[in-house]
Amino acid sequence: MILSLLLAAGPLAGFALVHDAPSATTLATPDLPDAATTWCALLDRARR
């Protein structure tokens, strides 16, 4: 329910909704970026 509320609210400046799920499950959400990829990109940009 919280996910549907966040998605319905639209984009928030400075925030991104990411997803992480165990690989052995069917909980993947292909329309949301992977959390690890997003965090790595965030840290790479912070170093510059």
C-alpha positions in Angstrom: 0.0 0.0 0.0 2.8 2.4 0.9 4.5 1.7 -2.5 1.3 2.5 -4.4 0.9 5.8 -2.5 4.4 6.8 -3.2 4.1 6.0 -6.9 0.8 7.9 -7.1 2.3 11.0 -5.6 4.7 11.4 -8.5 8.4 12.3 -8.4 9.8 14.2 -5.5 12.8 16.4 -6.1 15.9 14.8 -4.7 14.3 11.5 -3.9 14.3 8.2 -5.8 12.4 5.0 -5.0 14.6 2.0 -5.4 14.1 -1.7 -4.8 16.1 -4.6 -3.4 14.9 -8.2 -3.2 16.5 -11.6 -2.7 17.4 -13.1 -6.0 15.8 -16.4 -5.1 12.3 -14.8 -4.9 9.7 -13.5 -7.3 9.6 -10.1 -5.5 11.6 -8.3 -8.2 10.1 -5.0 -9.4 11.5 -4.4 -12.9 10.2 -0.8 -13.1 12.2 0.3 -10.1 16.0 0.7 -10.2 18.2 -1.7 -8.2 19.2 -0.3 -4.8 22.9 -1.4 -5.1 23.3 0.3 -8.5 21.6 3.5 -7.2 23.8 3.6 -4.1 27.0 3.1 -6.0 26.1 5.9 -8.4 25.2 8.2 -5.5 28.5 7.6 -3.8 30.5 8.0 -7.1 28.9 11.4 -7.6 29.6 12.4 -4.0 33.3 12.0 -4.4 33.5 14.5 -7.2 
